[in-house]
């Protein structure tokens, strides 16, 4: 478990640009060290804002996109191509603009895919795909992701792990179907906390006043069942990337003044 580190930016645009630059550096470093890199993407306004900033970055060409594996932390269980699916939004923001290897883009199954409308079977299928990609060096059923990104919801949810719901309590499976989510759509597929914690680095993104209370709760010692964001951490680093509005309720002692 790594203790959270905070970086606070002036506004959400600057946060997205800085996070994109940080991600490019991480991918390039991983590819230089091992030949490949693996990243877990997140949806939502902050995740998509980061991808859009990455697409606009002059440094994006430093990445060898053909040697990058992309995974997702969660997905809305909707038909392929639905505009609300995270993968659809990611393709529009970035993926269609770079030369990816299609076999290394690991989208979660859609509701009209091979598992039909069975979200639990879709989750099991994605878990099997993760397990197949894991090597002996990963010491577990998922690859050791270089960076796993998560948006933080106003209720402290991350991925599709909502407070008090069964998915956030899961300790054995790496991917689960989520039913009865408190925000639409109610049916989703999500990584679990054990899978999230397999990442070298976990980055939690929060921008806007509506995220201030969630950041305060998650960083104040709350339990992960009540505040799932509190249970999301990386093996070597846990990084909270916030704008000033999302950090407005945090004690200044939590982050260096220069970061604001």
C-alpha positions as CSV (number, residue, x, y, z in Angstrom):
1,X,0.0,0.0,0.0
2,X,1.4,3.4,-1.0
3,X,0.4,6.6,0.9
4,X,-1.5,9.1,-1.2
5,X,0.4,12.0,-2.7
6,X,-1.4,15.1,-3.9
7,X,-0.9,17.5,-6.7
8,X,-3.2,20.5,-6.9
9,X,-3.6,22.5,-10.1
10,X,-5.2,25.9,-10.6
11,X,-8.1,24.7,-12.7
12,X,-9.4,21.5,-14.5
13,X,-7.8,22.5,-17.9
14,X,-4.4,22.8,-16.4
15,X,-4.9,19.6,-14.4
16,X,-5.8,17.8,-17.6
17,X,-2.8,19.1,-19.5
18,X,-0.4,18.3,-16.7
19,X,-1.8,14.9,-16.2
20,X,-1.5,14.2,-19.9
21,X,2.1,15.2,-19.9
22,X,2.7,13.1,-16.8
23,X,1.1,10.1,-18.5
24,X,3.2,10.5,-21.7
25,X,6.3,10.4,-19.6
26,X,5.2,7.3,-17.7
27,X,4.4,5.4,-20.9
28,X,7.7,6.4,-22.6
29,X,9.7,5.4,-19.6
30,X,7.9,2.0,-19.3
31,X,8.5,1.3,-23.0
32,X,12.1,2.2,-22.7
33,X,12.5,-0.1,-19.8
34,X,10.4,-3.1,-20.9
35,X,9.4,-2.5,-24.5
36,X,5.7,-2.2,-23.7
37,X,3.4,-0.3,-21.4
38,X,0.0,-0.9,-20.0
39,X,-2.5,1.8,-18.9
40,X,-6.0,1.5,-17.5
41,X,-8.3,4.3,-18.7
42,X,-11.2,5.9,-16.9
43,X,-14.3,7.7,-18.3
44,X,-16.1,10.7,-17.1
45,X,-15.4,14.3,-17.6
46,X,-11.9,14.2,-16.1
47,X,-10.8,11.0,-17.7
48,X,-12.0,12.2,-21.1
49,X,-10.5,15.7,-20.5
50,X,-7.1,14.0,-19.9
51,X,-7.4,12.0,-23.1
52,X,-8.4,15.1,-25.1
53,X,-5.4,17.0,-23.7
54,X,-3.1,14.1,-24.6
55,X,-4.5,14.1,-28.2
56,X,-3.6,17.8,-28.4
57,X,-0.1,17.5,-26.9
58,X,2.8,17.9,-29.2
59,X,4.6,15.3,-27.1
60,X,2.1,12.5,-27.9
61,X,4.3,11.3,-30.8
62,X,7.0,10.3,-28.2
63,X,4.8,7.3,-27.4
64,X,5.0,4.2,-29.5
65,X,1.3,3.6,-29.6
66,X,1.6,0.2,-31.2
67,X,3.3,-1.1,-28.0
68,X,0.7,0.1,-25.6
69,X,-1.9,-2.0,-23.9
70,X,-5.1,-0.2,-23.0
71,X,-7.6,-1.6,-20.4
72,X,-10.6,0.0,-18.7
73,X,-11.5,0.3,-15.1
74,X,-15.2,0.0,-15.7
75,X,-17.8,0.2,-18.4
76,X,-21.4,1.0,-18.8
77,X,-23.1,-2.2,-19.9
78,X,-24.7,-0.8,-23.1
79,X,-24.6,-1.8,-26.8
80,X,-21.4,-1.4,-28.8
81,X,-21.0,2.2,-30.1
82,X,-23.4,3.7,-27.5
83,X,-22.3,7.3,-26.9
84,X,-22.4,6.7,-23.1
85,X,-19.9,3.9,-23.2
86,X,-16.4,4.8,-21.9
87,X,-14.7,3.2,-24.9
88,X,-16.8,5.2,-27.3
89,X,-15.9,8.4,-25.6
90,X,-12.2,7.4,-25.4
91,X,-12.1,6.6,-29.2
92,X,-13.6,10.1,-29.9
93,X,-11.2,11.9,-27.6
94,X,-7.9,10.1,-28.4
95,X,-7.9,6.5,-29.7
96,X,-9.0,7.1,-33.2
97,X,-6.2,9.8,-33.6
98,X,-3.3,7.5,-32.8
99,X,-1.8,4.3,-34.3
100,X,-2.8,1.7,-31.8
101,X,-2.6,-2.0,-32.3
102,X,-6.3,-3.1,-32.2
103,X,-5.4,-6.4,-30.5
104,X,-4.0,-4.4,-27.5
105,X,-7.1,-2.3,-27.0
106,X,-9.0,-4.3,-24.4
107,X,-12.5,-2.9,-24.3
108,X,-15.0,-4.4,-21.8
109,X,-17.8,-6.4,-23.4
110,X,-20.9,-4.6,-24.7
111,X,-24.5,-5.7,-23.9
112,X,-24.9,-6.8,-27.5
113,X,-21.5,-8.6,-27.5
114,X,-20.6,-12.3,-27.0
115,X,-22.2,-12.5,-23.6
116,X,-25.5,-10.9,-24.5
117,X,-27.2,-9.0,-21.7
118,X,-25.4,-11.0,-19.0
119,X,-23.2,-8.5,-17.2
120,X,-21.8,-11.2,-14.8
121,X,-20.7,-13.4,-17.7
122,X,-19.2,-10.3,-19.4
123,X,-17.3,-9.6,-16.2
124,X,-16.0,-13.2,-16.0
125,X,-14.9,-12.9,-19.7
126,X,-12.9,-9.7,-19.0
127,X,-11.4,-11.3,-15.9
128,X,-10.2,-14.2,-18.1
129,X,-8.7,-11.7,-20.6
130,X,-6.8,-10.0,-17.8
131,X,-5.6,-13.4,-16.5
132,X,-4.4,-14.4,-20.0
133,X,-2.3,-11.2,-20.2
134,X,-0.7,-11.6,-16.8
135,X,2.7,-13.2,-16.7
136,X,4.6,-15.0,-13.9
137,X,6.2,-11.7,-13.0
138,X,2.8,-10.3,-12.1
139,X,2.2,-12.7,-9.3
140,X,-1.5,-12.7,-9.7
141,X,-4.5,-12.8,-12.1
142,X,-4.1,-9.4,-13.6
143,X,-1.1,-7.6,-15.3
144,X,0.9,-5.2,-13.3
145,X,-0.5,-2.0,-15.0
146,X,2.0,0.9,-15.3
147,X,-0.8,3.4,-14.6
148,X,-4.4,2.9,-13.6
149,X,-6.5,6.0,-13.7
150,X,-9.8,6.6,-11.8
151,X,-12.3,9.4,-11.7
152,X,-13.6,10.1,-8.3
153,X,-17.4,10.6,-8.0
154,X,-19.1,13.0,-5.7
155,X,-20.2,10.0,-3.6
156,X,-16.5,8.8,-3.5
157,X,-17.1,6.0,-6.0
158,X,-14.3,4.9,-8.3
159,X,-14.7,2.8,-11.4
160,X,-18.2,1.4,-10.8
161,X,-17.6,0.6,-7.1
162,X,-20.2,2.5,-5.2
163,X,-20.4,3.0,-1.4
164,X,-21.8,0.0,0.4
165,X,-22.8,-2.0,-2.7
166,X,-21.6,-5.6,-3.1
167,X,-19.0,-4.8,-5.7
168,X,-16.9,-2.7,-3.4
169,X,-16.8,-5.6,-0.9
170,X,-15.5,-8.1,-3.4
171,X,-12.1,-9.6,-2.4
172,X,-11.7,-12.6,-4.7
173,X,-12.8,-11.7,-8.2
174,X,-11.0,-9.2,-10.3
175,X,-14.0,-8.1,-12.4
176,X,-17.6,-8.0,-11.4
177,X,-21.0,-7.2,-12.9
178,X,-22.6,-4.2,-11.1
179,X,-26.4,-4.2,-10.7
180,X,-28.5,-1.4,-9.3
181,X,-25.9,1.3,-9.6
182,X,-27.2,4.6,-8.1
183,X,-26.5,6.5,-11.3
184,X,-27.5,5.5,-14.8
185,X,-27.1,3.1,-16.4
186,X,-27.7,0.8,-13.5
187,X,-25.9,-2.2,-15.0
188,X,-22.1,-2.0,-15.4
189,X,-18.9,-4.0,-15.4
190,X,-16.1,-3.0,-13.1
191,X,-12.6,-3.9,-11.9
192,X,-12.6,-4.6,-8.2
193,X,-10.3,-3.1,-5.6
194,X,-7.9,-6.1,-5.6
195,X,-7.5,-5.7,-9.4
196,X,-7.0,-1.9,-9.0
197,X,-4.3,-2.5,-6.4
198,X,-2.3,-4.6,-8.9
199,X,-1.2,-1.4,-10.6
200,X,2.2,0.1,-10.1
201,X,0.6,3.6,-9.9
202,X,-3.0,4.5,-9.3
203,X,-4.0,8.1,-10.2
204,X,-7.3,9.5,-8.9
205,X,-8.6,12.5,-10.8
206,X,-11.0,15.0,-9.3
207,X,-11.9,18.5,-10.5
208,X,-14.7,20.8,-9.6
209,X,-16.5,21.9,-6.4
210,X,-18.8,18.9,-6.5
211,X,-15.8,16.6,-5.9
212,X,-14.5,18.6,-2.8
213,X,-16.4,16.7,-0.2
214,X,-15.5,13.3,-1.8
215,X,-11.8,14.2,-1.7
216,X,-12.0,15.3,1.9
217,X,-13.8,12.1,3.0
218,X,-11.5,9.7,1.0
219,X,-8.4,11.4,2.3
220,X,-9.5,11.7,5.9
221,X,-9.1,8.0,6.8
222,X,-12.6,6.8,5.8
223,X,-13.1,3.1,5.2
224,X,-13.2,1.7,1.7
225,X,-16.7,0.3,2.0
226,X,-18.1,3.7,2.8
227,X,-15.7,5.6,0.6
228,X,-14.4,3.4,-2.2
229,X,-11.8,6.0,-3.3
230,X,-10.1,5.5,0.0
231,X,-9.4,1.8,-1.0
232,X,-7.8,2.7,-4.4
233,X,-4.0,2.7,-4.2
234,X,-1.1,1.5,-6.2
235,X,1.8,-0.8,-5.4
236,X,4.4,1.9,-5.6
237,X,2.5,5.2,-5.9
238,X,-1.0,6.6,-5.3
239,X,-1.4,10.0,-6.8
240,X,-4.4,12.3,-6.4
241,X,-4.6,14.9,-9.2
242,X,-7.0,17.7,-8.3
243,X,-7.9,21.2,-9.3
244,X,-8.1,23.9,-6.6
245,X,-11.9,23.6,-6.4
246,X,-11.8,19.8,-5.6
247,X,-9.0,20.4,-3.1
248,X,-10.8,23.3,-1.4
249,X,-11.9,21.3,1.7
250,X,-8.5,19.6,2.3
251,X,-6.1,20.8,4.9
252,X,-3.3,22.7,3.3
253,X,-0.8,20.5,5.2
254,X,-1.8,17.6,2.9
255,X,-0.2,19.1,-0.2
256,X,2.8,21.4,-0.8
257,X,1.8,25.1,-1.4
258,X,3.8,25.1,-4.7
259,X,1.5,22.6,-6.2
260,X,-1.4,25.0,-6.2
